[in-house]
Amino acid sequence: MAQKLVYTGKTKNVYALDNGNYLLKFKDDCTGKDGVFDPGENSVGLTIDGVGDVNLRMSIYFFEKVNAAGIRTHYVSADLANTTMEVLPAKVFGKGLEVICRYKAVGSFYRRYSDYCNEGDDLPAYVETTFKNDEKGDPLVTKDGLVDLGVMTAKQYDDVKEMTQKITKIVSDDLAAKGLVLYDIKFEFGYDPDGNVMLIDEIASGNMRVYKDGKYVDPMTLSKLFFA
């Protein structure tokens, strides 16, 4: 099937297919700083050989599970041999929106709110949204901000929040069954021509912060533990 490069991203490239769908090509680049992986960073900080493959494997696993739970996603199929995933067309909110669900007060959440919590405190599936903008450091934006700026409707925001919490629980329960504890996870959402919200991008070890026996598990180790 013919394909045309339409976007070069930090961790994957996007191609248009002649059937109207899109193809995501996973890369071995990870976000981080000074050679250290960080899912919350805005720039590529390191390249880990094989991370594209394991990110795709985990994405396939969870997208199929999320689809089966009746939650709308853009996932159609995948080709592990070529590290690609075929997806439905979806418009992003604004110029791109990241949605983080937090079970623990760590990372940027703790840095912002350390006057009001201790590091590692439990959070009740706390959802926050940030605009994808490297130059501005991915600024936080509230529901009112998103609605008032015309980025999404109030209902779309409520759908995003509810879907985020449901998907996070699916991921967290699966990890817990393997003795792994999810601290936080990052998602991206888009919408179809009718305005219906759908999960897009990926569900991979590179987008989550996971601990085992109180110690942080890096993405490659997490993938190995997950598929062991």
N, C-alpha and C positions, 0 to 999 in steps of 0.2 A: 504494500500500500504506500502511495506517495506521501511524503512528509516534508514540511517546510518549517525551518527554525523561526519561531516568532518571539522567543524570549530567552535570554541567558540569565539564569538565576545563580544565587550563591551556592546552592547545594544540588540544583537540578536545572536542566534545560527543558524548554517546552516547544513542541512541534505541533503544527496543524496537520490533521489527517484529511484525506479527501472524502471521508464519510461524515465529516462535520464534527467528529470528536477530536480530542487532543492526546498527545503522547508525552509523558513525562520521562525524561532520561536522568536517572539518578547518578550523582557524581560522588567521588570520595572526599569532597571538601566538607569541612565542618565549621560552624561558627565558634568563635573563641577569641582569646586575646593572648598574645605572647606565647603562642604554642600550646595553650591550655584550653581544653574544650569548655564551652559555656553555652547552654541552649538559649540564654537570654542576651547574648552578645549580638551586635548588629553586623559584624563583618566576619569574613572567613579568616580563621586564625590558624588552621592546620589542615593537613590532608592525612587521612587515615586509610591505608590500603584496605579495600574491601568493605568500607562502611556503606557505600552506595548499595551494595548487594544485600547486606543485612538490614538496612533501612527499608528496602523494598520488601524483603521477606516479612518483616514485622508489619509493614503497612498492609500487605495482602492479608495476613492473618487477622488483623483487627478490622480492616474495612469489611471483610466478609462477615465477621461477627456483628459489627455495627449494622450492616445492611440486614442481616438476619433478625436483628432486634427491631426492625421497622423504622430505623433512623436513616433519613435521606443522606446519601453521600454521592460523590462524583465518580466513584470507582466502577469500572466496567470489567477490566481483565488485566493480566500482567504477563510479562515474558521475562523470566529470571535469566535466561541465557543472554539477553541483551540489556538487562537491568532497566527495563521500561515498564510503564504502566499506562494503559489506555483509560482515559477519563472523559466524562460528559462535559460539554461546554458549560462554564459558569462565569458569571460576572463577579468580580471582587467588590467588596464594600469600599467605596471611596477609592483611594489609591493603594489599598491593601490594609487589612486589619488583622492584628493578632489577638487571640483570646487565650488567656492563661487561667487554668483552674489550679488552685492551691489547697493542699491538705496540711501543709506545714509552713510556718513563718521562717523562710530562708531566702537567700539571694536578694534580689532587688526589693522584695517586699519588706524584709527585715531591715535593710539599709534605710528605707524610707520611714518605717514606722517603729524603729527600735525604742522610741520613748514610751511606747504603749504595749510592747510585747517582749518576750524573751525569744532568742533564736531557737527554732525547733518547736515552738508552741503549735498545738493543733489548730487548724482552721476548718470551718464547716463548708468545704468545697467552694471556697471563695473564688468568684469569677471577676477578672479585670480585663479591660480591653485597651490596646495600645495601637496607635497608628504606625504603620510601617514607614519609618522615615529615619534613615541612618544619621543624617546631618543633625536632626533634632533629638536624637537619642530615643526614638520610639516613644513619643509622649503619651502618657495616660489620657484616656478620654472616658467620660461618664456616659450613661444612657442618655441623659438630657442633652449632652453635647452631641452625641451621634444623631439624635432625632432633630435637634435644632439646626444642625449643620446640613441636614438633608442627606446624611450618609445612609441611614436606614430608618425604617418606621419603628414605632414603639413595639409593634407585634413582632417584627423581625428580630429586634433586640431580645425580647422575651423568649423567642424560639431559640436564638443562639445560646442564651444562658441555660435554658432547660436542656438542650441537646448537649452542651458542653458538660454539664453535671452528669448526665446519663452516660455519655461516652467515657468520661473519666472514671466512673464507677466500674464500667466494663473492664477497662484497662487495669485499674487498681485491683479488682478482684482476681484477675488472671495472674497478676504479679504476686499477689499475696499467697496464692496457691503454691507458688514456687519459693516462698520465704523472702520475697522482695517487697519493699515498702515504697510506694509512690509518694513523693513529696509535692511535686508539681508537674504540670504538662502544658504544652503550648499547642494550640490548634489554629487553623485558618478556616474561615467559612466564606461561602459565596452564595449566589442565588441564581435560579433558573429563569427563563423568560417570563414565567408567571409570578416571579417574586418569591418563590418558595426557597427557604434557606436550606443549604446542603453543606456538609463537611467536605472540604477540599484539601489539597496538598498531600500530607502524609501523616501517618501515626507511627512514629519510629523512635528508637532509643535515643536518637540525637535531639529529640524534642521533649525529653522528659528527664526529671531528676529523680533518681532511684537510689535507695539505700538498702544494705543488707547487714544485719547485725550492727547497726549504728554507723556503718561506714559507707561512704559514697561509692557507687558503682559506675565506672566510665561506660560510654555507649557500646564499645566493642565487647567488653566483658559482660555487660548486660545482655546483649544479643546472644552471646554464647551460653550464658546461664538460662536464658529464656527458652532457647531451642535445644537445650541439652536433653 
